[in-house]
């Protein structure tokens, strides 16, 4: 059985002091015993977040990454720079596709660069409202998946996360029907089976995101094709996010569990 994963996408919110307060509360209130919990702060907050979560079961992710290791790319951050501070990285979020013109080809290059440096890419796909109304969800999502994973091998696909985030649902308060989300996740898994084989399809993690909160997430919990969730606005409220993790994980306590079977990024960097 695939491990459940819950990802907090802080986006361009909170000052460094504000994020520090939020993450300290995460540390106190979240106890992931079975689920993987990943927090994706802004670049400014990654260093402090890594320090706060050091020695805990909470991992750090980045919200984006560039596909070159170094060079004259003002304002960009390479996977080599992230290595040691983050374990995951979001690529191809619809906001980057829409606001910054990122294509599937760019997303594929970013995903491959992340994998090359030992980061787990969280590859976002999803249809807009017009595509949904025209009945094109399956076609659009399939095209994005095939193109965005095109630079990866079957063994690499096994280790990634594909996040289905319908664009019409992100930040709108309109949540995708759980059965529809599960069906779409199943379609993604079947496509990966065709393109990369049974093993990759069985191991790849497929999550849902889009206006999730601690109340409506209940309907998604027992869907067979969904391996977790990418949470946006609700992750800015520690109590809501803690409840989401508790519902996915099945338990929460006042102290964070310190046992962690996987080496943290900073520990790997220091050779521990």
N, C-alpha and C positions, 0 to 999 in steps of 0.2 A: 504493500500500500504506500502511495506517495505521501510524503509529509506535507501537512498543511502549512501555508505561508501567509502571513499578514504583513502588508507593506504600507507604511505611512509616507505619503508624499506631501511634504510641507509646502512645496512650491515657493513662490517669492513672497513669503510671509514671515513675520517676526524679526525683531532685531536680535543681535547676538545675546544680550542679556535675557530677552524674552524667551528665546529658544532654550537657553540654559535652564531657566526655571521649568519650562515644559518638560525637558528631557530628564531633569532631576525627579520630577513627579512620575514620569514614565518608569524611572528606575525604582521608585518606591512602590508603585501600584501594579506593575505588570510582572506576571510570573509565568512565562511560557514553558510549560513542561513537555509538551509534545509538538506544538507548532513552532515554526521559524518566524521570528519577528524581525522586521527590517525597517529602519528609520532612515528616510532620505531627506536630510536638511539641505539648506542652501550651501553653496561652496564655502561661504564665510563661516558656516557653523560646523563643517565636517570635522575640523581638528578638535574642537571642544567636545563635539558629540562622541568622537572616538574615545576621548579621555573619560567621559562620563560613563560610557557603557563598557569600558575596559573591564574584563573579568566577569561580565554578566552574559546572559544568554541572548541579549539583544544585539543585532548586527547593524552596521551602518552601510547605507547605500548613497550613491550620488544621483542627482536628477538628470544628468546628461554627461556626455564625454565626447571628445574629438577623436578622429580616427588616425591622426598622426602621433608619433611618439614625442616629437619635439620640432622646433622650427619657428619661423616667423608667422605665427598665427595669433595675433594680438587678441587677448580676451578669452582664448580657448584654454581648456584644461585637458591634458592627455591622460590616457589610462595608466601610463607609467608614473605620472605624478599622483594619481589616486591610489595606486597600489601601496598598501601599507596602512591606509586610512579607511578604505571602503572594501566591502566584499561584493556588493551588488551595484548595478548602475541602470537607471531607466534610459531607454533609447526609443526614439520614434513616438514619443507622446504626441497626441493629436494637437496639443497647443504648440509644439515645436513644428509639426508639419504645417499647420495653418499659419502661424505667426511668423515663422522664419523660413518657410518654403522648403522644409526638408523632404526629400523624396525617398522612396523605398530604397533606391540605390545608396543614398547617404546613410540611411538606417542600417542597411546591410553591412556597410563598411565600419560603422560604429560598433555594431554587434560583434563583428569579427575581431576588431581591435581589442574590445573588452575581453573576449575569450582568450586572445593571445597573451594577455597580461594577467590571467587568472581571476578576472572579475566575472560575475554572473550577470549577463544582460537580461533586463526585463523589457522585452520587446512588445510595444503597444500597437494594437490594431483595432480598427472599429469603423463603422459606417456613419455618415451624417444623416440628418433627418430626411432629406430628399431621397437619398439612397434607400433608406428604410421604407419610406412611403411607396417607393417604386418596386419594392420587393427584391432589392439587389444586395441585401445583407450578406448572403452566403457567397455571392460572386465577388463582392468588394473585399470582404475579409480574406477570402482564399487568395486573391491576388496580392494583398498586402503580406500575408504570411509567406507565400512562395517567394516573393521578391526580397523580403526583409531577412529571410533565413538563407538566402542563396549562396552566401560566402562561407557557410558552416558545413562541417562534416556530420555524418550521423552520430558519431560519438560525442561531438560538441553539442548537437541539438538535444541530446539526452539531459544535459545539465542546465539548460536555459529555462527561463520563464517567459511564457507568452501571455500577455495581459489583454483580454478582450475588454475594451472600453468604448462602448458606443458613444460617438461624439455628441449625439443629441441628449445624452443623459448626464454628461460631465458638468457638474456645477449648476444644473438646471432644477434639481429636485425631482426630476422624472426618472424613476428607477426602471430598469429593464425588467420585464417579467422573468422570474427565476427559471421557469421552464424554457423560455426562449434563450436565456443566457446559457443554460446547460446544453441545449441543442446546438448552439453556435460553438461552444467549447468542444462538443463532440465532433462537429464538422471539422474543426481545426485539428483535432487529434487524428481523425481519419485521413485528412490530407497529409499530415506528417507521416502517417503510416505508409501511405503511397509513395511519398517522396524520399523518406529516410529509413523506412523499415519499422517492423513491429517493436523492436526494443526501444528505439527512440520515441515512438508514440506512447509506449507504456511508461516511460520515465520522465518525459517532458512535463513541466508544471504549467497548467493553464489556469489563470485567475480571472476574476471579474472585477471591474471597477466602474463607478458612475453613480454619484449621489448616495453612496452607502452611509448608513449610520448605525448606531447601536440597536435600533428598533427594527428597521427593515431588513437587516442582514439575516435575521432568523430564517426567512424563506429560502435563503441560498445555501444554508449550512449542510444539508444532506443531499445535495446534487452530485451525482456520481462523477461527472466530468470536471467539476470545479475543484481545484486544488488550493484555493485561497482567494485573497482579495487585495486589491490596490485601493487604499482609502485616501481621499483627498481632504475636504473641509473638516470632516469629523476627527481627523488626526490632530487638529489644532486644539482640541479640547481633551485634556488628559483623561477625564472621567469617561467620556464617550469612547475614546480609543481603547482604554483599558477594558471596558465592557465588551467591545468587539473582540478583542484578543481572548477574553475569558470565554466568550461564547464559542469561538472557533477552537480554542485549546481545551476547554472543559474545566478550567479552574483558574482562580486568581487568589493572591494572598497579599498581605501588607508588605512583605519583603521579597525582593527579587531573588530568584534562584540563581546561585552563582556557579553551579556546575555547568560546564559547557564542553561537549565532546568534540567540537570542531575548533581548530585554532583560529583565533581572531586575526584580522589582517595585520594589526600592529605587532602581534606576537610573531607572526610569520616573518615580518620585516626585520625583527630583532633576532631572528634565529632561535626563538624559544620552541 
